[in-house]
Amino acid sequence: MPRDNTPIMRRLAATIILTFPLFAFAQKRTTTVVVPSKPSDVTSKTPVPQMEKGSVEGRTYKNASIGLELTVADGLEFQTPELKGTPGTLPLLVTVTAWHQEGLLSPRKVTAFYADALAYYPEGQRSTDAYMAKAVRGNRQTGYEPMEENLKTSFGGMSFARTDFRGPLYEAVLVKACDAQAFVFIFASSNKDTVDALVAATSLKLDPVRSGCRSTSSGNK
């Protein structure tokens, strides 16, 4: 059955809107995902990545299983990484979130990341453009309207697609579909300037072999 990523984005936007339960940011945004217990196409050449949780060291999150090292902006604090997936099968998604909270109920800066196994999507839904389309649909359902779409941005030496949204907060979603997984980064705060500063202050390193991402690729796989 086709895998619809809309519940992921719906949970993401809902959690940003309801800022007080941000400790459950990454968890809430993935718990409603319904996926098959095996890849959508047994003849697919897309491998299923052997995902692990990874680890946090200060402001840096490292996950050798997907070839990623992510250092967030100063002042943000990482929460515990999590694996999501159907029990008894390989993990389908790994996620981690960092934020800066200015007040008791007012987290103002958020950086979230997840990697999603593409083998569980139909062949036509494994590209960067297709994955971004899911993000746009999901955000619209929660009141976040795209402000700037189909942008191409360099992030970690790679070409990513970027779409900005305006809702209760300003949000930028960066997406890149690589060989086995989609890499998704969400930056949220009160305005575009702050979000742009969050992106600029974030360091990303992707191992070309383990991540399946190539620095010379267009980002539209």
C-alpha positions in Angstrom: 0.0 0.0 0.0 1.3 3.5 -0.7 2.8 5.3 2.2 1.4 8.7 2.9 3.7 11.1 4.8 1.0 13.6 5.5 0.4 12.5 9.1 4.1 13.2 9.9 3.9 16.8 8.7 0.5 17.2 10.4 1.9 16.1 13.7 4.9 18.4 13.1 2.8 21.5 12.5 0.4 20.6 15.3 3.2 20.3 17.8 4.7 23.7 16.7 1.3 25.3 17.1 0.8 23.8 20.5 4.2 24.9 21.7 3.9 23.7 25.4 4.3 20.0 24.7 7.5 20.4 22.7 9.3 17.7 24.7 7.2 15.3 22.5 8.0 17.2 19.3 9.8 14.4 17.4 7.7 11.6 19.0 4.3 13.1 18.3 5.1 13.9 14.7 5.8 10.2 13.8 3.6 8.0 15.9 0.6 8.1 13.5 2.6 6.9 10.4 1.1 3.7 8.9 3.5 1.7 6.8 3.6 -1.7 5.3 5.8 -4.4 6.9 7.9 -4.8 3.8 9.1 -2.5 0.9 6.4 -1.5 -1.5 8.1 -3.1 -4.4 10.0 -6.3 -3.9 11.8 -5.8 -7.2 12.9 -2.3 -6.2 16.6 -1.5 -6.3 16.2 0.9 -3.4 17.8 -0.7 -0.3 16.3 -0.5 3.1 18.9 1.3 5.4 20.0 -0.4 8.6 19.1 2.6 10.8 20.3 3.2 14.3 19.4 5.9 16.8 22.7 7.7 16.8 24.0 9.7 19.7 24.2 13.3 21.0 27.4 15.0 22.1 26.6 18.5 23.2 25.2 20.4 20.2 26.2 17.6 17.8 24.1 14.6 16.8 26.0 11.8 15.1 24.6 8.8 13.3 27.1 6.6 11.5 24.3 4.2 10.2 23.0 7.0 7.9 26.4 8.8 7.5 25.2 12.0 9.2 26.7 14.5 11.6 24.6 17.5 12.6 25.6 20.4 14.8 22.8 22.8 15.7 23.0 26.6 16.5 24.4 27.7 19.8 21.7 27.7 22.5 19.7 24.8 21.2 19.5 21.6 23.2 19.1 18.2 21.6 16.5 15.8 22.9 16.7 12.0 22.8 16.9 10.5 19.3 14.3 7.9 18.4 13.7 5.2 15.9 10.2 4.7 14.4 8.9 1.7 12.5 6.7 -1.3 12.5 7.6 -3.8 15.3 9.5 -6.8 14.1 10.8 -5.1 11.0 13.7 -2.8 10.2 13.4 0.8 11.5 11.9 3.1 8.9 12.6 6.4 10.3 15.1 8.0 12.8 14.4 11.5 14.3 15.9 14.0 16.7 14.9 17.5 17.7 16.7 20.4 19.3 15.2 23.7 20.6 15.8 26.8 22.6 13.2 27.8 25.1 13.0 31.5 26.0 10.1 31.1 28.5 8.2 28.3 30.3 5.7 27.9 27.5 7.4 29.7 24.7 10.0 27.7 22.8 11.1 30.1 20.1 13.7 28.3 18.1 13.4 24.7 16.8 15.6 22.5 14.6 14.2 19.0 13.8 15.7 16.3 11.6 14.5 12.9 10.4 15.7 10.3 7.8 13.0 8.3 6.2 13.5 5.0 4.4 12.4 5.4 0.7 12.0 1.7 0.0 8.6 1.8 1.6 7.3 4.3 -0.9 6.1 3.6 -4.5 8.8 4.2 -7.1 7.2 7.5 -8.2 7.3 8.9 -4.7 11.0 8.6 -3.9 12.2 11.8 -5.4 13.0 15.1 -3.6 10.2 16.9 -5.4 7.7 14.2 -4.5 8.7 14.2 -0.9 8.5 18.0 -0.7 5.0 17.8 -2.2 4.0 15.6 0.8 5.4 18.2 3.2 3.5 21.0 1.5 0.2 19.0 1.7 0.7 18.1 5.3 1.5 21.7 6.4 -1.4 23.1 4.5 -3.8 20.8 6.5 -2.5 22.4 9.7 -2.7 26.0 8.6 0.8 26.5 7.4 0.8 28.1 3.9 3.9 28.0 1.6 5.5 31.4 1.3 8.4 30.5 -0.9 8.4 27.2 -2.9 10.8 25.2 -5.1 13.9 26.9 -3.8 17.3 25.3 -4.2 19.7 25.8 -1.3 23.2 24.6 -0.4 23.3 22.8 2.9 26.2 20.8 4.1 27.8 21.0 0.6 24.7 19.4 -0.9 21.8 20.7 -2.9 18.5 20.6 -1.0 15.0 21.7 -1.9 13.6 24.3 0.4 10.0 25.5 1.0 9.1 28.2 3.6 5.8 28.3 5.4 3.9 30.9 7.4 1.6 29.8 10.2 1.7 30.5 14.0 5.4 30.4 13.4 7.7 30.7 10.4 9.0 27.4 9.2 11.6 26.3 6.6 11.6 22.7 5.4 14.7 21.3 3.6 14.5 18.0 1.8 16.9 15.8 -0.1 16.1 12.3 -1.4 19.2 10.2 -1.7 19.8 6.5 -2.6 18.0 4.9 0.3 16.5 7.6 2.4 15.1 11.1 2.4 16.8 13.6 4.7 14.4 16.2 6.1 15.3 19.3 8.2 12.8 21.6 9.8 13.7 25.0 11.2 11.0 27.0 13.0 10.9 30.3 14.8 8.9 33.6 15.0 10.2 35.1 11.7 12.1 34.4 8.5 15.3 36.2 9.6 15.6 34.1 12.7 14.9 30.9 10.7 17.5 31.9 8.2 20.0 32.5 11.0 19.2 29.0 12.4 19.9 27.4 9.0 23.2 29.4 8.6 24.4 28.4 12.1 23.7 24.7 11.5 26.5 22.5 10.3 25.8 19.3 8.3 28.2 16.6 7.3 27.0 13.7 5.1 29.2 10.8 4.3 28.6 10.2 0.6 28.8 6.4 0.9 26.7 5.8 4.1 24.2 8.5 3.4 23.9 7.7 -0.3 24.0 11.4 -1.1 26.4 12.9 -3.7 27.5 16.5 -3.5 27.3 16.8 -7.2 23.7 15.6 -7.4 21.0 18.1 -8.2 18.9 17.3 -5.2 16.0 16.1 -7.3 17.1 12.5 -7.6 
